């Protein structure tokens, strides 16, 4: 007997022509494979949106079948109907038809991870008791087979009294049968309340019933054998090796980022140079040529050079996440971060912060405890996001020699790792301070599911990398482009009225940008910076990458046309007394400033929203901005002054 | 292309960039104001 045979007489029900439509909600435990199944069902024809009135995202997609249009909603992962987090509350509201502006689904598809059947059935049985047309998609059946385990599906159908379709979302197996079952589900009589566990809160009785069902339905051939996954976990989750391996993987990632990206970055740099030469050849000297060469190409071009590094960073983050490693890294560090008042669950948003603080802060919604969630939100922006990458990469390329330590690890990668570690350690330290002062509460033990190891799908990986690359290119083509044009104008006018044409340096000094820079110079002078760095820092409050584009514009304006690349110009920059403006000490201090400073309006907006909105949200955002600025200035000051005191040299 | 024409074209580009940056700033300001005025889905918002 197959699973489909359990739904007799139903195949014809929705076969008629017309414009029938069905709304299907996909629900299930986190990591049950909902999103993969959603993509398999809808062929990735999806859009991501918020539910009305709340900020919980969901994907919505559709497919056509037998003249009917089936809309599929991918709801947030949920462990039980006793909703504990905002995500779970929204999923429940949608299922019960209580969500504003979202009609109740016609069919509920519960995605059950066959590998973790017992825990997944807890939620599935709760859904069945809602008495709505329900189909159970028994996912990851291929894994069960690979592990030598078999599920007696007909017996499971008999016990649950509902349609159960074995599927493998990653391989696309069973999808057609699932679509068929979805179309038939509304016409089937509702499942009788066979389970009849009554009180929703009777957790023990429910688990006892499920354990009994699992005992009868699951046939294990190798019951106590340690799987390969268990053996790998023993190493990756080891108290000593686990964190060390994590550090090693990060170091390897940065090394790959530097070495693999170099040829591509050189290619982009050459393209920018060729474009500059072309404009110079086509246009005679004048404002428009200067705008294109010194403003747009120098500004936007200097940021675009970092596109390959950013793409590689996201590829590596995606690899680590999709392979199932990232959750293990969270587990490996849990024992070390718990004394600080955080749990491993906070680590997932923190790691997301390596890509961008905004999704990192959104990911804190999985943290149920208020104080812990707020503390995590407050420190997520300290994790070095991809917008900081161009700043680090520019300064490291310019001032850290490309030598290898012990002949193996490149010093540049080590410096990059150092910046990421500094941000991470600061985040954990600040979290500890918040958890002992403003946000005191007990730390809960970490209960987190470790996803199975899996080979990441190249298509999904490339799609996520492309999404980040597109965001980066859009920023370069809009905000960074516009700011480069404005800064060019500020750096070019007013021009000094001298009988002979002024030198580029004299013209820059007399320009509006030069005057603004000299006005703010006293504020940045204690950090060892000149007015050009000061101006670039102020401009980068619009977006961090603007630091690089502003430096590009300023140094292009202060040099003759067709000069060397930005990093070389920085190395060669001298003050009025002939001393190097940029020493390694200044560069490290500058990087430390960028590790700590919150220069991102999107992060500020998301913090306001996620800390409850209103004046309270604004208060938290102001506190976040303020303490990070203080850390940034203090940190940069400490590095520069401390370095000088130690005789490391600041003026070259 | 005469220097005068180049100057006018550059001025137009700068004006457009200024307008764009002003529009982005206004949008960011409105988003922040909206976030302040409407309680979001955060700890203590009561949506649980």
Interface residues (C-beta under 8 A of the other chain):
Chain A: X54 X55 X56 X83 X84 X85 X86 X89 X90 X283 X284 X285 X286 X287 X288 X289 X290 X291 X365 X370 X373 X374 X478 X479 X481 X482 X483 X485 X486 X488 X489 X542 X601 X604 X605 X608 X609 X610 X611 X612 X613 X614 X615 X616 X617 X618
Chain B: X1 X2 X3 X5 X6 X7 X9 X10 X11 X13 X14 X16 X17 X18 X20 X21 X24 X28 X31 X32 X35 X36 X37 X38 X39 X40 X41 X42 X43 X44 X45 X47 X48
